């Protein structure tokens, strides 16, 4: 190539090298607040890009789903570590993300530890509606166990007719338990007494076929009622309305009597 023909080879690119900016300088941190149902209110922290122009940070947080272990939410109770609670951001108050219940699940290793050979696995799911208008889908799982007179046998399989009868009992008990209370009470059942519904199903199915390890495997929120800020604040134990200071009735009556003798002038 002739010298001096292609002069652009010696020059750098137009505009020079672009400066690399750390993306975390444009982020801000928010605290995730769990509802007052749980013992631990601080569920963690989340980051989002700061408000720029028309892109508002708080709007970007709404609808974000957080998955937290129930053991962390219930003050470190390791016996509940296999349950996962989903919380969804419904509103942002300053630098606090106010969340609500969005679902429940169990870890894969727990589920795998329950499934064994030589027994029948029975699953059922049902769509229920709580008294405050939440539509949920509840999944139940259970396993057959050996009867007292079956010790010699290595298997404990249930017949298809018995499986159908057990599944019907599961439908009825889940529907009854969920439809007679609101979402807050139902979540309290899942958190403080996670096996209560499972024990009820075991008791009801004892006459059909003995069961073991019956539990609510999963809960999904399908539909929610219209967003109500007052209800959300109540759920977080933080009512939005100003109720004022407590009034001492006796002191108030004494003050009124004293003012009454002043010739009507206050």
Backbone bond lengths (Angstrom), bond angles and torsions (degrees), N, CA, C in turn:
res aa  C-N    CA-C-N  psi(-1)  N-CA   C-N-CA  omega(-1)  CA-C   N-CA-C  phi
1 X - - - 1.470 - - 1.539 108.43 -
2 X 1.299 115.00 135.53 1.479 120.22 -178.11 1.516 110.23 -67.88
3 X 1.332 115.53 141.74 1.468 121.15 -178.74 1.522 109.18 -70.06
4 X 1.356 114.33 135.77 1.462 119.75 175.82 1.510 114.36 86.17
5 X 1.340 118.49 0.79 1.467 119.64 -178.59 1.543 111.41 -77.96
6 X 1.385 117.45 -52.56 1.472 121.14 -176.77 1.524 109.11 -102.25
7 X 1.324 115.79 88.51 1.450 121.10 -174.44 1.539 112.83 -74.71
8 X 1.362 118.48 -19.80 1.474 121.02 -176.85 1.533 112.21 -70.61
9 X 1.360 117.54 -17.15 1.468 120.18 -178.47 1.519 111.83 -65.71
10 X 1.289 116.85 -32.49 1.468 121.13 -176.62 1.519 111.95 -80.69
11 X 1.336 118.00 -22.60 1.469 121.72 -176.14 1.533 110.38 -90.16
12 X 1.311 114.64 153.31 1.476 120.21 177.27 1.513 111.06 -80.26
13 X 1.334 115.31 -179.44 1.468 119.56 179.75 1.516 110.74 -70.00
14 X 1.348 115.59 156.47 1.460 120.46 -179.91 1.535 109.82 -67.38
15 X 1.293 117.65 137.68 1.463 121.63 175.43 1.521 114.71 87.21
16 X 1.303 118.06 -11.03 1.471 121.02 179.60 1.522 112.90 75.14
17 X 1.334 117.21 -177.72 1.458 122.26 -176.67 1.534 110.45 -77.63
18 X 1.363 116.47 136.66 1.470 121.25 -178.89 1.528 109.65 -76.62
19 X 1.325 116.82 136.86 1.462 121.04 -179.70 1.532 109.82 -73.22
20 X 1.335 116.20 135.82 1.473 120.43 177.01 1.518 108.66 -88.55
21 X 1.326 115.29 123.83 1.467 121.58 -178.67 1.522 107.93 -107.77
22 X 1.336 116.18 134.79 1.459 120.76 177.82 1.536 108.78 -66.23
23 X 1.355 118.46 120.05 1.475 119.73 -176.54 1.529 113.44 -63.03
24 X 1.350 117.94 -22.85 1.457 120.40 -177.24 1.530 113.10 -75.56
25 X 1.337 117.26 -9.43 1.475 119.42 175.52 1.526 110.61 -72.94
26 X 1.342 115.86 -19.41 1.471 119.87 -179.90 1.530 112.41 -99.35
27 X 1.345 116.25 10.53 1.472 119.85 -178.29 1.525 110.38 -104.86
28 X 1.339 115.27 157.28 1.467 120.50 171.37 1.533 109.34 -134.54
29 X 1.334 116.28 153.33 1.466 122.21 -173.42 1.525 110.90 -103.43
30 X 1.330 115.30 138.97 1.475 122.86 176.85 1.529 109.29 -123.45
31 X 1.331 116.55 146.42 1.476 121.84 177.25 1.526 109.17 -89.52
32 X 1.331 116.10 134.36 1.476 121.58 179.46 1.524 107.71 -92.33
33 X 1.334 116.48 119.31 1.465 122.00 -178.40 1.530 109.93 -104.75
34 X 1.330 115.88 122.64 1.470 121.40 177.51 1.530 108.87 -82.96
35 X 1.346 118.64 155.36 1.480 120.31 177.35 1.531 111.95 -60.57
36 X 1.339 116.34 162.43 1.471 121.73 -175.11 1.526 112.88 -70.09
37 X 1.343 118.07 -5.32 1.476 122.07 177.03 1.529 109.45 -62.12
38 X 1.343 115.78 -35.48 1.465 121.48 -174.93 1.520 111.18 -89.03
39 X 1.343 116.06 151.33 1.476 121.41 -178.36 1.521 111.28 -68.18
40 X 1.343 117.47 -40.51 1.475 122.03 179.95 1.524 108.92 -99.11
41 X 1.328 116.33 118.48 1.472 120.55 -177.08 1.520 112.32 -83.88
42 X 1.350 117.72 -32.77 1.470 121.08 -178.96 1.523 109.35 -83.39
43 X 1.328 116.51 103.37 1.467 120.97 -176.09 1.523 112.31 -88.34
44 X 1.330 117.94 -9.41 1.472 120.59 -179.94 1.517 111.43 143.33
45 X 1.327 115.94 -162.91 1.468 121.38 -179.85 1.522 109.11 -133.87
46 X 1.328 115.85 152.51 1.462 121.01 178.83 1.524 109.06 -137.23
47 X 1.333 116.41 153.21 1.468 120.11 -179.15 1.523 110.22 -115.91
48 X 1.316 114.94 153.58 1.472 121.61 176.61 1.527 108.78 -154.27
49 X 1.328 116.53 154.07 1.470 121.48 178.56 1.524 110.13 -65.00
50 X 1.315 116.63 137.64 1.474 121.92 -178.75 1.524 111.26 -60.06
51 X 1.330 114.65 158.44 1.460 120.65 178.75 1.528 109.88 -61.90
52 X 1.344 115.35 124.16 1.472 120.91 178.30 1.525 108.72 -136.20
53 X 1.306 115.26 117.08 1.477 119.65 178.53 1.520 111.22 61.80
54 X 1.330 115.51 -122.77 1.475 119.89 -177.42 1.528 111.98 -87.68
55 X 1.338 117.53 -8.65 1.466 121.59 -178.40 1.528 108.90 -88.65
56 X 1.353 115.64 102.36 1.474 121.00 -176.83 1.526 109.33 -91.84
57 X 1.339 115.73 133.08 1.472 121.61 -175.95 1.521 112.42 -61.72
58 X 1.350 116.88 -44.67 1.473 120.57 -176.85 1.527 112.04 -63.67
59 X 1.343 116.30 -32.87 1.476 120.05 178.56 1.527 110.86 -69.42
60 X 1.341 116.14 -33.29 1.463 120.60 178.61 1.519 112.32 -70.77
61 X 1.350 116.50 -24.51 1.466 120.73 -179.81 1.525 112.61 -79.67
62 X 1.328 116.92 -29.89 1.478 120.52 -176.33 1.524 110.23 -63.48
63 X 1.315 115.47 129.02 1.466 120.59 -178.85 1.515 113.03 94.48
64 X 1.342 118.02 -6.54 1.462 121.36 178.48 1.539 109.29 -71.69
65 X 1.341 116.72 134.12 1.473 121.97 -176.16 1.535 109.64 -105.61
66 X 1.332 115.53 132.48 1.468 122.37 179.05 1.525 108.63 -115.07
67 X 1.326 116.86 136.07 1.463 122.07 179.06 1.528 108.51 -110.00
68 X 1.338 115.42 118.84 1.467 121.24 -174.79 1.532 109.11 -127.61
69 X 1.327 116.28 144.67 1.465 121.12 176.63 1.531 109.08 -72.36
70 X 1.333 116.24 139.24 1.468 120.31 179.57 1.533 111.20 -65.17
71 X 1.339 117.16 -28.55 1.472 120.99 177.55 1.533 110.49 -62.23
72 X 1.338 117.47 -39.75 1.478 121.52 178.67 1.517 111.21 -68.67
73 X 1.336 116.83 -36.30 1.464 120.64 -178.32 1.521 112.38 -77.03
74 X 1.351 116.39 -24.88 1.469 120.04 -179.15 1.521 112.52 -102.47
75 X 1.314 116.11 31.79 1.465 120.79 172.69 1.506 114.93 75.69
76 X 1.343 117.30 31.71 1.465 120.74 173.85 1.517 115.14 82.29
77 X 1.341 118.11 24.35 1.470 121.57 176.75 1.528 109.20 -76.37
78 X 1.332 117.09 101.72 1.470 122.17 -172.20 1.524 113.69 -67.09
79 X 1.340 116.95 -20.46 1.472 119.73 179.35 1.526 111.83 -66.72
80 X 1.348 117.15 -19.07 1.468 121.66 179.36 1.530 111.96 -105.15
81 X 1.324 116.92 14.94 1.468 121.56 -175.95 1.520 114.29 -65.97
82 X 1.328 117.42 -20.55 1.468 119.92 -178.24 1.531 112.89 -81.35
83 X 1.332 118.03 -9.09 1.473 120.45 179.33 1.527 110.65 -93.74
84 X 1.320 116.12 134.18 1.470 121.66 179.51 1.535 108.99 -112.78
85 X 1.313 116.02 129.54 1.468 121.73 179.63 1.522 108.76 -108.21
86 X 1.327 115.94 132.82 1.470 120.67 176.06 1.526 109.01 -100.78
87 X 1.333 115.50 129.51 1.466 122.19 178.06 1.521 108.81 -119.17
88 X 1.328 116.87 135.04 1.465 120.72 -179.26 1.529 109.69 -112.28
89 X 1.331 116.24 138.64 1.472 121.11 178.51 1.525 109.24 -73.79
90 X 1.340 116.07 123.85 1.470 120.57 179.53 1.524 112.16 -110.76
91 X 1.335 116.79 -25.59 1.472 119.50 179.27 1.524 108.93 -158.01
92 X 1.331 115.82 158.91 1.472 121.36 178.72 1.520 108.08 -121.61
93 X 1.349 115.97 125.03 1.463 121.98 -179.27 1.527 107.98 -118.16
94 X 1.335 117.45 98.21 1.468 121.70 -174.77 1.520 109.25 67.40
95 X 1.353 116.21 -117.51 1.467 120.60 176.51 1.531 111.14 -107.72
96 X 1.348 116.28 21.00 1.471 122.06 177.22 1.524 109.84 -108.15
97 X 1.334 115.70 130.40 1.477 121.60 177.01 1.519 107.08 -96.15
98 X 1.341 117.63 112.02 1.465 122.36 -179.43 1.527 109.14 -86.52
99 X 1.324 116.25 120.94 1.467 120.84 -173.93 1.519 111.57 -112.35
100 X 1.325 114.76 166.92 1.468 122.66 176.10 1.522 108.13 -137.82
101 X 1.327 116.50 162.43 1.472 121.36 -179.62 1.530 110.17 -63.49
102 X 1.340 115.98 134.73 1.470 120.67 -177.62 1.533 113.05 -127.42
103 X 1.346 116.52 -12.37 1.461 118.96 179.66 1.521 111.70 161.77
104 X 1.323 114.89 170.42 1.464 121.04 179.34 1.519 109.05 -144.56
105 X 1.325 116.13 149.99 1.470 120.99 -179.27 1.523 107.77 -153.30
106 X 1.342 116.95 168.97 1.460 119.73 172.84 1.517 108.72 -118.91
107 X 1.321 116.35 154.54 1.464 120.70 -175.72 1.530 110.80 -68.59
108 X 1.329 115.23 155.22 1.457 120.76 -177.17 1.532 111.82 -64.59
109 X 1.334 117.61 -38.79 1.466 120.00 -178.06 1.528 111.94 -65.40
110 X 1.354 117.09 -34.05 1.468 120.81 176.89 1.527 110.04 -67.24
111 X 1.334 116.05 -43.95 1.466 121.06 -179.78 1.530 110.67 -62.78
112 X 1.333 116.01 -41.91 1.473 120.45 179.87 1.529 111.50 -66.97
113 X 1.338 116.74 -31.94 1.466 119.83 -179.69 1.531 111.76 -71.07
114 X 1.351 116.83 -23.51 1.472 120.83 -179.39 1.528 111.92 -81.45
115 X 1.344 116.20 -32.34 1.474 120.63 -174.72 1.533 109.52 -79.40
116 X 1.331 115.00 120.97 1.468 120.87 179.99 1.523 109.81 -134.37
117 X 1.337 114.94 170.87 1.469 120.03 175.83 1.528 110.30 -79.99
118 X 1.331 115.16 167.55 1.473 124.65 172.71 1.532 114.03 65.78
119 X 1.325 117.44 23.63 1.470 119.65 174.56 1.530 109.36 -144.51
120 X 1.319 116.96 162.22 1.468 121.14 -179.59 1.523 109.88 -96.31
121 X 1.323 115.96 131.66 1.478 122.00 176.41 1.527 107.40 -96.10
122 X 1.331 116.55 127.83 1.470 121.30 -179.32 1.527 108.32 -120.87
123 X 1.339 115.40 124.67 1.472 121.35 179.23 1.525 110.19 -122.53
124 X 1.328 115.71 147.90 1.470 120.77 176.90 1.523 108.35 -150.45
125 X 1.328 115.97 146.85 1.479 119.34 172.95 1.518 108.89 -137.93
126 X 1.319 115.53 148.91 1.464 120.88 -176.67 1.530 109.67 -145.53
127 X 1.339 116.36 144.83 1.470 122.30 175.96 1.522 108.82 -92.98
128 X 1.316 116.87 124.95 1.468 121.68 -177.36 1.525 110.33 -126.44
129 X 1.341 115.20 159.50 1.472 121.23 178.21 1.522 108.38 -125.23
130 X 1.339 116.54 124.55 1.467 120.90 178.95 1.525 109.77 -78.20
131 X 1.339 116.62 169.07 1.471 120.73 -177.33 1.527 112.45 -66.61
132 X 1.368 117.52 -23.87 1.475 119.85 179.79 1.533 113.00 -97.07
133 X 1.347 117.27 16.37 1.469 120.93 169.18 1.515 117.12 92.31
134 X 1.326 119.33 11.38 1.472 122.01 177.61 1.533 109.26 -87.58
135 X 1.338 116.31 132.30 1.469 121.75 176.45 1.527 108.03 -99.96
136 X 1.325 116.49 119.08 1.471 121.88 -177.15 1.521 110.63 -119.74
137 X 1.315 115.89 153.77 1.469 121.87 171.23 1.524 107.22 -117.42
138 X 1.334 116.08 117.42 1.462 121.46 -177.20 1.524 110.10 -107.43
139 X 1.337 115.78 132.19 1.468 122.47 179.59 1.527 108.35 -110.25
140 X 1.321 116.84 132.21 1.464 121.54 179.80 1.523 109.44 -121.04
141 X 1.329 116.43 147.03 1.466 121.35 178.28 1.527 108.45 -135.27
142 X 1.340 116.27 143.58 1.460 121.08 178.78 1.522 110.45 -152.58
143 X 1.322 116.12 160.56 1.464 121.72 -177.86 1.524 109.49 -133.13
144 X 1.319 116.04 144.86 1.467 119.89 177.57 1.525 109.50 -76.52
145 X 1.339 115.12 153.46 1.480 118.82 175.55 1.530 109.00 -132.55
146 X 1.318 115.65 162.66 1.468 121.06 -176.34 1.527 111.06 -64.78
147 X 1.338 115.04 140.17 1.455 120.47 174.45 1.529 108.69 -81.04
148 X 1.321 115.56 167.27 1.455 120.34 -177.64 1.519 113.68 -60.48
149 X 1.348 116.02 -34.12 1.467 120.35 -178.03 1.533 112.87 -92.99
150 X 1.342 116.96 12.52 1.471 121.37 -176.00 1.522 112.76 -110.84
151 X 1.326 117.92 17.92 1.465 120.56 -173.56 1.531 112.91 -59.71
152 X 1.346 116.43 -33.88 1.472 120.14 -178.08 1.519 112.00 -71.09
153 X 1.347 116.62 -29.00 1.476 120.92 -177.95 1.538 110.56 -79.29
154 X 1.316 115.19 143.99 1.477 118.83 179.12 1.525 111.38 -88.04
155 X 1.339 117.97 -18.01 1.468 121.57 -176.97 1.525 111.11 -111.99
156 X 1.326 115.47 158.54 1.480 120.75 174.78 1.532 108.71 -141.09
157 X 1.310 115.78 65.10 1.469 121.36 -178.97 1.530 110.75 -84.93
158 X 1.347 115.77 139.32 1.472 121.40 175.79 1.518 109.57 -94.12
159 X 1.321 117.00 148.31 1.467 121.50 177.79 1.530 108.76 -75.53
160 X 1.335 116.01 160.16 1.475 120.22 -175.89 1.531 111.73 -62.02
161 X 1.330 117.45 -33.70 1.474 121.38 177.55 1.520 111.17 -65.81
162 X 1.332 115.76 -39.79 1.469 120.68 178.03 1.528 111.04 -67.72
163 X 1.345 116.75 -38.40 1.474 121.41 178.47 1.527 110.12 -61.89
164 X 1.344 116.26 -42.51 1.481 120.43 178.89 1.533 111.24 -63.64
165 X 1.336 115.79 -41.04 1.473 120.37 179.86 1.528 110.75 -65.98
166 X 1.330 117.20 -41.02 1.480 121.84 178.34 1.524 110.08 -64.61
167 X 1.344 115.86 -43.10 1.470 120.45 -179.76 1.531 110.71 -62.21
168 X 1.329 116.83 -37.79 1.477 121.10 178.70 1.530 110.40 -64.16
169 X 1.340 115.35 -40.62 1.474 119.88 177.94 1.532 110.04 -63.36
170 X 1.345 116.32 -39.87 1.469 120.90 178.06 1.528 110.62 -60.64
171 X 1.357 116.47 -46.20 1.471 121.45 178.46 1.527 110.17 -56.02
172 X 1.344 115.67 -50.46 1.468 121.34 -174.18 1.526 111.64 -63.15
173 X 1.336 117.21 -45.58 1.476 120.64 -176.16 1.529 110.60 -69.39
174 X 1.345 117.66 -42.21 1.476 119.94 178.93 1.523 111.08 -63.68
175 X 1.340 116.80 -42.42 1.477 120.92 179.73 1.522 110.53 -63.99
176 X 1.331 116.23 -43.87 1.462 121.03 -178.51 1.527 111.63 -64.72
177 X 1.329 116.44 -44.40 1.474 121.04 -177.54 1.529 112.01 -66.43
178 X 1.333 117.06 -37.58 1.473 120.46 -174.88 1.520 112.87 -84.89
179 X 1.333 117.68 -33.54 1.467 119.85 -173.00 1.529 113.55 -81.44
180 X 1.353 117.72 -11.59 1.471 118.52 -178.16 1.537 112.80 -98.31
181 X 1.343 117.92 3.63 1.471 120.43 179.93 1.527 110.56 -138.94
182 X 1.336 116.26 167.81 1.466 120.06 177.49 1.535 109.64 -88.12
183 X 1.334 116.66 177.02 1.470 121.67 -175.10 1.526 111.51 -60.94
184 X 1.330 117.33 -40.45 1.474 121.61 -177.91 1.528 110.34 -60.43
185 X 1.339 116.94 -47.08 1.472 121.17 -179.46 1.527 111.31 -65.90
186 X 1.339 116.11 -37.58 1.469 120.51 -179.51 1.532 111.05 -66.97
187 X 1.326 116.46 -41.71 1.479 120.81 178.72 1.526 109.71 -65.80
188 X 1.349 116.94 -35.91 1.468 120.56 176.43 1.526 110.98 -61.55
189 X 1.346 116.15 -37.24 1.472 120.74 176.37 1.521 110.28 -63.26
190 X 1.351 116.54 -43.42 1.464 121.06 -179.11 1.526 111.57 -65.83
191 X 1.346 116.69 -32.42 1.465 120.66 -171.65 1.524 113.00 -93.47
192 X 1.344 117.09 -49.68 1.467 119.08 -176.74 1.523 112.05 -81.12
193 X 1.352 116.93 -35.13 1.472 120.96 178.21 1.527 109.09 -130.22
194 X 1.337 118.41 71.42 1.468 120.47 -172.34 1.531 114.66 -62.52
195 X 1.350 117.09 -26.13 1.469 119.47 -176.16 1.532 112.65 -99.76
196 X 1.344 118.40 6.82 1.476 120.30 -174.67 1.532 112.22 -63.31
197 X 1.342 117.33 -43.97 1.472 120.58 179.94 1.534 109.58 -67.71
198 X 1.338 116.69 -38.37 1.461 121.76 177.97 1.520 112.25 -60.81
199 X 1.354 116.81 -42.04 1.472 121.05 179.42 1.526 110.96 -66.05
200 X 1.330 116.23 -37.03 1.476 120.15 178.08 1.529 111.03 -63.21
201 X 1.342 115.83 -42.41 1.471 120.88 179.22 1.536 109.75 -64.40
202 X 1.342 116.67 -42.96 1.476 121.16 178.41 1.529 110.74 -58.23
203 X 1.361 114.99 -44.24 1.462 119.97 -178.41 1.532 111.23 -65.25
204 X 1.356 115.70 -42.40 1.470 120.50 -177.99 1.528 112.34 -68.58
205 X 1.351 116.13 -30.27 1.480 120.65 -176.37 1.525 113.39 -93.29
206 X 1.324 116.99 0.75 1.471 120.68 -176.86 1.537 111.83 -58.14
207 X 1.331 115.36 -36.24 1.480 119.64 -178.26 1.534 112.06 -75.23
208 X 1.356 117.17 -21.57 1.482 120.50 -179.86 1.526 109.59 -87.66
209 X 1.342 115.88 -57.08 1.474 122.03 178.13 1.533 107.51 -162.47
210 X 1.335 119.92 134.05 1.474 120.26 -179.50 1.537 111.46 -63.17
211 X 1.336 115.34 136.52 1.472 120.93 -178.87 1.519 110.38 -119.69
212 X 1.341 115.45 159.94 1.460 121.66 174.76 1.529 109.66 -142.57
213 X 1.330 116.38 160.85 1.482 123.37 177.73 1.535 112.97 51.16
214 X 1.335 116.23 40.93 1.472 120.14 178.13 1.528 108.12 -82.83
215 X 1.326 117.54 129.48 1.470 120.74 -180.00 1.526 110.99 -155.52
216 X 1.325 114.61 162.01 1.469 120.75 172.93 1.525 105.47 -80.86
217 X 1.328 115.23 109.08 1.467 120.85 -173.28 1.523 112.03 -76.20
218 X 1.330 115.86 -38.37 1.473 119.80 -172.52 1.529 110.05 -153.62
219 X 1.323 116.32 147.64 1.476 122.24 173.88 1.520 108.11 -135.10
220 X 1.338 115.66 130.11 1.471 121.11 177.46 1.520 109.19 -118.59
221 X 1.339 117.42 141.33 1.469 121.57 172.42 1.520 106.98 -92.92
222 X 1.341 116.11 113.60 1.473 120.54 -177.95 1.519 112.02 -86.87
223 X 1.341 115.51 -46.98 1.477 120.10 -177.01 1.516 109.34 -142.02
224 X 1.338 114.61 144.47 1.468 119.85 -179.98 1.520 109.66 -119.16
225 X 1.335 117.74 155.40 1.473 119.12 171.58 1.527 110.44 -72.73
226 X 1.310 116.92 173.51 1.467 121.65 -179.62 1.534 110.07 -59.43
227 X 1.335 116.72 139.54 1.469 121.74 -176.44 1.522 111.13 -60.31
228 X 1.346 115.57 128.74 1.465 122.26 179.50 1.527 107.88 -127.36
229 X 1.325 117.02 113.38 1.467 121.90 -176.63 1.523 111.80 -65.31
230 X 1.343 116.96 -37.75 1.480 120.90 -179.11 1.528 110.01 -61.47
231 X 1.340 116.55 -43.58 1.475 120.57 179.82 1.524 111.06 -65.45
232 X 1.331 116.42 -37.63 1.467 120.69 179.02 1.525 110.35 -65.23
233 X 1.339 117.07 -41.38 1.463 121.12 179.01 1.529 111.09 -66.24
234 X 1.355 116.24 -34.66 1.471 120.80 176.66 1.530 109.99 -66.39
235 X 1.331 115.56 -39.15 1.469 121.75 179.45 1.522 110.95 -64.17
236 X 1.327 116.42 -29.66 1.467 121.82 178.45 1.527 111.49 -94.32
237 X 1.338 115.23 10.35 1.467 120.13 177.32 1.497 112.62 63.92
238 X 1.337 115.51 35.50 1.462 121.02 -172.29 1.514 108.17 -145.42
239 X 1.331 117.41 78.92 1.463 121.45 -176.10 1.516 110.93 -63.39
240 X 1.323 116.30 136.17 1.463 121.60 -175.55 1.522 113.11 -75.00
241 X 1.377 118.61 -20.76 1.466 119.86 -174.72 1.522 111.31 -90.28
242 X 1.336 116.45 147.68 1.456 122.71 179.82 1.522 108.42 -86.53
243 X 1.344 116.79 112.21 1.465 120.45 -177.00 1.526 112.03 -88.37
244 X 1.338 118.00 -10.96 1.458 121.36 178.79 1.517 112.60 82.17
245 X 1.344 116.60 177.29 1.468 121.55 -178.21 1.520 110.34 -82.90
246 X 1.341 116.35 158.49 1.456 121.66 178.24 1.527 109.08 -69.08
247 X 1.346 116.48 141.28 1.461 121.10 -176.74 1.524 109.74 -106.83
248 X 1.328 115.06 128.92 1.464 120.28 175.46 1.519 107.34 -87.37
249 X 1.361 116.23 111.02 1.474 120.84 -172.88 1.525 112.03 -63.84
250 X 1.332 117.95 -43.08 1.481 121.68 -176.53 1.526 110.01 -64.63
251 X 1.351 116.66 -44.22 1.474 120.80 179.32 1.521 111.02 -63.76
252 X 1.335 116.28 -36.94 1.473 121.12 -179.85 1.525 110.96 -67.15
253 X 1.354 116.87 -41.76 1.482 120.85 179.43 1.528 110.65 -64.86
254 X 1.332 118.06 -40.67 1.480 123.01 179.00 1.530 110.29 -61.95
255 X 1.351 116.12 -41.26 1.469 121.32 -179.97 1.525 110.55 -65.05
256 X 1.356 116.32 -41.44 1.469 120.71 -179.56 1.523 110.79 -64.79
257 X 1.369 116.58 -41.89 1.478 120.90 178.46 1.525 110.96 -62.84
258 X 1.333 116.62 -41.09 1.477 121.56 -179.39 1.528 110.32 -64.83
259 X 1.339 116.27 -41.00 1.465 120.68 179.78 1.520 111.61 -71.61
260 X 1.347 116.10 -29.70 1.485 120.41 -179.46 1.513 111.90 -64.29
261 X 1.343 118.88 -30.25 1.474 122.16 -179.65 1.507 112.99 -83.13
262 X 1.320 118.95 4.61 1.470 121.33 -178.24 1.528 112.03 -94.88
263 X 1.367 115.68 26.54 1.472 119.50 175.67 1.499 113.31 68.15
264 X 1.346 117.10 24.98 1.468 121.03 177.57 1.512 113.83 82.75
265 X 1.389 116.14 -6.08 1.455 118.66 -179.70 1.522 108.51 -91.87
266 X 1.339 117.16 130.29 1.461 121.56 179.84 1.518 109.88 -98.67
